[in-house]
Amino acid sequence: MDIKTVYCLVTGDIALGRSEWSITDGDKVQISAKGIKVMKQQADGTWKIIIDQAFGAEAKPGGLVTST
């Protein structure tokens, strides 16, 4: 698996990261996508992923899902 961090935005103890990833078999790409992660900084300074949407950056317009 190959993962590239495109950007990471941080405010206080919350961060939003965007990545591009792929899984290959030899030279052939089997699957690839653009993901989004939300992270929260822990008391010891480490970061914990609290939301991991592997295909999040590829959502279609109008495809927002909300809970009621």
ROSE-4610 file (N, C-alpha, C; in Angstrom, 1 decimal, always signed):
// ROSE-4610
residu = [M/M/M/D/D/D/I/I/I/K/K/K/T/T/T/V/V/V/Y/Y/Y/C/C/C/L/L/L/V/V/V/T/T/T/G/G/G/D/D/D/I/I/I/A/A/A/L/L/L/G/G/G/R/R/R/S/S/S/E/E/E/W/W/W/S/S/S/I/I/I/T/T/T/D/D/D/G/G/G/D/D/D/K/K/K/V/V/V/Q/Q/Q/I/I/I/S/S/S/A/A/A/K/K/K/G/G/G/I/I/I/K/K/K/V/V/V/M/M/M/K/K/K/Q/Q/Q/Q/Q/Q/A/A/A/D/D/D/G/G/G/T/T/T/W/W/W/K/K/K/I/I/I/I/I/I/I/I/I/D/D/D/Q/Q/Q/A/A/A/F/F/F/G/G/G/A/A/A/E/E/E/A/A/A/K/K/K/P/P/P/G/G/G/G/G/G/L/L/L/V/V/V/T/T/T/S/S/S/T/T/T]
num = [1/1/1/2/2/2/3/3/3/4/4/4/5/5/5/6/6/6/7/7/7/8/8/8/9/9/9/10/10/10/11/11/11/12/12/12/13/13/13/14/14/14/15/15/15/16/16/16/17/17/17/18/18/18/19/19/19/20/20/20/21/21/21/22/22/22/23/23/23/24/24/24/25/25/25/26/26/26/27/27/27/28/28/28/29/29/29/30/30/30/31/31/31/32/32/32/33/33/33/34/34/34/35/35/35/36/36/36/37/37/37/38/38/38/39/39/39/40/40/40/41/41/41/42/42/42/43/43/43/44/44/44/45/45/45/46/46/46/47/47/47/48/48/48/49/49/49/50/50/50/51/51/51/52/52/52/53/53/53/54/54/54/55/55/55/56/56/56/57/57/57/58/58/58/59/59/59/60/60/60/61/61/61/62/62/62/63/63/63/64/64/64/65/65/65/66/66/66/67/67/67/68/68/68]
x = [+0.9/+0.0/+0.9/+0.5/+1.3/+0.3/+0.8/-0.1/+0.7/+0.1/+0.7/-0.2/+0.4/-0.4/-0.4/-1.6/-1.7/-1.6/-2.4/-2.3/-2.9/-2.6/-3.1/-3.4/-4.6/-5.0/-5.2/-4.6/-4.7/-5.2/-6.2/-6.6/-6.8/-6.1/-6.2/-5.8/-6.7/-6.5/-7.2/-7.6/-8.3/-7.6/-7.4/-6.8/-7.6/-7.5/-8.2/-7.1/-7.0/-6.0/-6.6/-5.9/-6.3/-5.2/-5.5/-4.5/-4.9/-3.9/-4.1/-3.4/-4.1/-3.6/-3.8/-3.0/-3.2/-2.7/-3.3/-2.8/-2.4/-1.2/-0.7/-0.4/-0.4/+0.1/+1.1/+2.4/+3.4/+3.3/+3.2/+3.1/+1.6/+0.7/-0.7/-1.4/-2.0/-2.8/-4.1/-4.4/-5.6/-6.8/-6.5/-7.4/-6.7/-7.3/-6.8/-7.9/-7.6/-8.6/-8.0/-8.8/-8.5/-9.3/-8.6/-9.3/-9.2/-10.0/-10.1/-10.1/-9.3/-9.2/-9.4/-10.1/-10.2/-9.5/-8.6/-7.8/-8.0/-7.8/-7.9/-6.6/-6.0/-4.7/-5.1/-4.3/-4.5/-3.7/-4.0/-3.4/-1.8/-1.4/+0.1/+0.7/+0.0/+0.5/+0.4/+0.0/-0.1/-1.5/-1.7/-2.9/-3.7/-5.0/-5.8/-6.8/-6.9/-7.9/-9.3/-10.2/-11.5/-12.5/-12.2/-13.0/-12.0/-12.2/-11.4/-12.3/-12.4/-13.2/-12.2/-12.0/-11.0/-11.3/-12.6/-13.0/-13.6/-13.4/-14.1/-13.9/-12.7/-12.4/-13.0/-13.7/-14.3/-15.8/-16.3/-17.8/-18.4/-19.5/-20.1/-20.9/-21.0/-21.8/-23.2/-23.7/-25.1/-25.2/-24.0/-24.0/-23.8/-24.0/-23.8/-24.8/-24.3/-25.2/-25.2/-26.3/-26.4/-27.3/-27.1/-28.0/-29.0/-30.1/-31.2/-31.4]
y = [-1.2/+0.0/+1.2/+2.2/+3.4/+4.6/+5.4/+6.5/+7.8/+8.8/+10.1/+11.1/+11.9/+12.9/+14.2/+14.6/+15.8/+17.1/+17.1/+18.2/+17.8/+18.6/+18.4/+19.8/+20.1/+21.3/+21.1/+21.9/+21.8/+23.0/+22.9/+24.0/+23.4/+23.9/+23.4/+21.9/+21.1/+19.7/+18.8/+19.5/+18.8/+19.0/+17.9/+18.0/+17.3/+17.9/+17.3/+17.0/+15.7/+15.3/+14.8/+15.0/+14.5/+13.7/+12.5/+11.6/+11.0/+10.5/+9.7/+8.4/+7.3/+6.0/+5.0/+4.0/+2.9/+1.6/+0.5/-0.8/-1.4/-1.9/-2.4/-3.9/-4.6/-6.0/-5.9/-5.8/-5.6/-4.2/-4.0/-2.7/-2.3/-3.2/-3.0/-2.4/-1.3/-0.7/-1.4/-2.0/-2.8/-1.8/-0.9/+0.1/+1.3/+2.5/+3.7/+4.7/+5.7/+6.6/+7.8/+8.8/+10.0/+10.0/+9.9/+9.8/+11.0/+11.1/+12.2/+11.5/+12.1/+11.7/+12.9/+12.7/+13.7/+13.1/+13.8/+13.4/+14.3/+13.7/+14.5/+14.2/+15.3/+15.2/+14.7/+13.7/+13.2/+13.9/+13.7/+14.4/+14.2/+13.0/+12.7/+13.3/+14.1/+14.7/+13.9/+12.6/+11.8/+12.2/+11.7/+12.0/+10.7/+10.7/+9.5/+9.8/+8.9/+9.1/+8.8/+9.8/+9.6/+9.4/+9.8/+9.5/+9.2/+8.1/+7.7/+7.3/+8.2/+7.9/+7.7/+6.5/+6.1/+6.7/+6.8/+7.4/+8.7/+9.4/+10.7/+11.8/+12.0/+13.1/+12.9/+11.8/+11.5/+11.5/+12.1/+12.1/+13.0/+12.7/+13.5/+14.6/+15.8/+16.9/+16.5/+17.0/+16.7/+15.3/+14.7/+13.3/+13.4/+14.6/+14.7/+13.9/+13.1/+12.3/+12.9/+13.2/+13.8/+12.9/+13.0/+12.2/+13.1/+12.6/+13.5/+13.0]
z = [+0.0/+0.0/+0.0/-0.8/-0.9/-0.5/+0.5/+1.0/+0.9/+0.3/+0.2/+0.9/+1.8/+2.5/+1.6/+1.2/+0.3/+1.2/+2.2/+3.2/+4.5/+5.5/+6.9/+7.5/+7.9/+8.5/+10.0/+10.8/+12.2/+12.9/+13.8/+14.6/+16.0/+17.0/+18.3/+18.4/+18.9/+19.1/+18.0/+16.9/+15.8/+14.5/+13.7/+12.4/+11.4/+10.2/+9.0/+8.0/+7.6/+6.6/+5.3/+4.2/+2.9/+2.4/+1.9/+1.4/+0.0/-0.7/-1.9/-1.6/-1.9/-1.6/-2.7/-2.8/-3.8/-3.3/-3.8/-3.5/-4.9/-5.0/-6.3/-6.2/-7.3/-7.4/-8.5/-8.1/-9.1/-9.6/-10.9/-11.5/-11.7/-11.4/-11.7/-10.5/-10.6/-9.5/-9.4/-8.3/-8.0/-7.6/-6.8/-6.3/-5.8/-6.0/-5.5/-5.2/-4.3/-4.0/-3.2/-2.9/-2.2/-0.9/+0.2/+1.5/+2.4/+3.4/+4.4/+5.8/+6.7/+8.0/+9.0/+10.1/+11.1/+12.3/+12.9/+14.0/+15.2/+16.4/+17.7/+18.5/+18.9/+19.7/+21.1/+21.6/+22.9/+23.9/+25.2/+26.3/+26.3/+25.7/+25.7/+24.5/+23.6/+22.4/+21.1/+21.2/+20.0/+19.4/+18.2/+17.4/+17.2/+17.4/+17.2/+16.1/+15.1/+14.0/+14.6/+14.5/+15.0/+13.8/+12.6/+11.4/+10.3/+9.6/+8.5/+7.4/+6.4/+5.2/+4.0/+3.7/+2.7/+1.3/+1.0/-0.3/-0.1/+1.0/+1.3/+0.3/-0.2/-1.1/-2.5/-2.7/-4.0/-4.0/-2.9/-2.8/-3.9/-4.4/-5.4/-4.8/-5.5/-5.0/-4.7/-3.6/-3.2/-2.5/-2.3/-1.7/-0.2/+0.5/+1.9/+2.6/+3.6/+4.5/+5.8/+6.4/+7.7/+8.6/+9.9/+10.8/+11.4/+11.8/+12.4/+13.8]
